Amino acid sequence: MGTCRPTAPPVEGRFRQPTDVAWDSEGNIYISDGYVNSRVAKYDKNGDWAN
């Protein structure tokens, strides 16, 4: 079996292959972008990027 290589490098601020979405009790949104960017992005309940 060969090595799996992404077709393009990770790009800051863009999703490549989201794997799941979750919400917390305050309405914040968490999106896992797991295969290429390897991160969890957080947005507030209004959809604004939260650091």
Backbone bond lengths (Angstrom), bond angles and torsions (degrees), N, CA, C in turn:
res aa  C-N    CA-C-N  psi(-1)  N-CA   C-N-CA  omega(-1)  CA-C   N-CA-C  phi
1 M - - - 1.440 - - 1.524 109.22 -
2 G 1.312 117.74 133.85 1.462 122.51 -177.98 1.512 112.73 -82.38
3 T 1.303 115.04 173.35 1.455 122.27 177.84 1.525 109.84 -80.55
4 C 1.329 116.24 134.25 1.463 120.86 176.97 1.529 108.73 -82.61
5 R 1.303 116.95 123.44 1.458 121.34 179.77 1.521 109.46 -121.09
6 P 1.323 117.69 135.38 1.464 118.96 177.41 1.520 111.10 -65.52
7 T 1.316 115.29 151.52 1.461 119.55 -179.28 1.522 112.31 -74.60
8 A 1.313 117.35 -21.60 1.463 121.97 179.02 1.529 108.36 -148.89
9 P 1.336 118.07 154.78 1.467 120.36 -179.09 1.528 111.39 -71.13
10 P 1.351 117.10 162.11 1.456 121.02 175.51 1.530 110.93 -58.43
11 V 1.315 116.66 146.48 1.458 121.89 178.96 1.523 108.12 -127.57
12 E 1.324 116.69 123.32 1.466 122.09 179.45 1.524 110.26 -60.08
13 G 1.318 116.62 133.75 1.452 121.54 176.60 1.516 115.20 84.10
14 R 1.337 117.35 2.93 1.471 121.01 179.39 1.522 109.03 -129.10
15 F 1.316 115.84 144.00 1.453 120.44 174.61 1.513 109.54 -86.41
16 R 1.327 115.91 143.25 1.460 120.42 179.04 1.525 111.38 -109.48
17 Q 1.311 117.87 -50.56 1.458 121.37 178.53 1.525 108.52 -148.64
18 P 1.338 117.63 76.72 1.466 120.12 179.47 1.529 110.87 -58.83
19 T 1.334 115.67 141.85 1.458 120.34 -176.81 1.521 113.45 -114.65
20 D 1.350 118.67 -23.00 1.457 120.04 -178.29 1.525 110.12 -165.01
21 V 1.329 115.52 162.26 1.459 122.67 177.63 1.522 107.40 -134.73
22 A 1.334 117.08 139.88 1.468 121.56 177.25 1.522 109.43 -143.14
23 W 1.326 116.31 157.34 1.458 123.10 177.56 1.507 108.50 -126.23
24 D 1.335 116.65 147.53 1.463 119.78 174.48 1.529 109.61 -102.37
25 S 1.325 116.67 -179.56 1.468 121.50 -175.10 1.532 113.03 -67.45
26 E 1.331 117.96 -17.50 1.463 122.01 178.08 1.524 112.35 -92.58
27 G 1.329 117.15 -0.45 1.459 121.40 179.13 1.512 114.79 90.30
28 N 1.341 118.17 2.79 1.464 120.57 176.30 1.521 109.51 -66.58
29 I 1.318 116.11 148.62 1.454 122.81 -177.09 1.530 108.56 -112.41
30 Y 1.329 116.69 133.50 1.459 122.65 178.31 1.521 108.25 -120.72
31 I 1.327 116.12 127.07 1.462 121.08 -179.69 1.523 108.01 -122.28
32 S 1.330 115.88 119.62 1.464 118.68 177.11 1.525 108.88 -87.01
33 D 1.310 114.28 129.04 1.465 122.80 -179.53 1.526 105.46 -117.23
34 G 1.319 115.40 76.68 1.438 120.67 -160.15 1.496 121.16 -85.71
35 Y 1.323 120.70 -28.01 1.451 118.72 -169.43 1.522 114.68 -88.89
36 V 1.306 118.36 -33.30 1.462 120.17 -177.66 1.521 110.70 -110.95
37 N 1.344 117.49 -54.57 1.457 120.89 -177.24 1.529 113.13 -79.98
38 S 1.313 118.55 -23.41 1.473 123.82 178.45 1.521 111.54 51.30
39 R 1.324 116.16 63.24 1.463 120.66 -178.24 1.521 109.85 -152.97
40 V 1.325 115.03 169.18 1.458 122.57 170.12 1.520 106.48 -120.84
41 A 1.324 116.71 121.45 1.461 121.84 178.81 1.522 108.61 -95.10
42 K 1.326 116.23 140.20 1.464 121.34 -179.83 1.522 109.56 -118.51
43 Y 1.331 115.24 132.13 1.454 122.90 175.68 1.514 108.51 -123.94
44 D 1.336 117.03 148.00 1.462 118.65 176.46 1.523 109.61 -77.80
45 K 1.321 116.81 177.61 1.466 120.48 -174.83 1.532 113.40 -64.26
46 N 1.339 117.68 -14.52 1.446 122.24 177.07 1.527 112.53 -92.37
47 G 1.329 116.90 -2.13 1.452 120.92 -179.87 1.510 113.97 89.03
48 D 1.345 116.77 9.63 1.479 120.79 178.46 1.522 109.82 -88.28
49 W 1.348 115.80 140.76 1.463 121.88 178.10 1.516 110.13 -54.89
50 A 1.323 116.89 130.66 1.465 122.12 178.62 1.523 108.40 -119.56
51 N 1.316 117.20 128.87 1.469 120.31 -179.60 1.484 112.07 -83.00
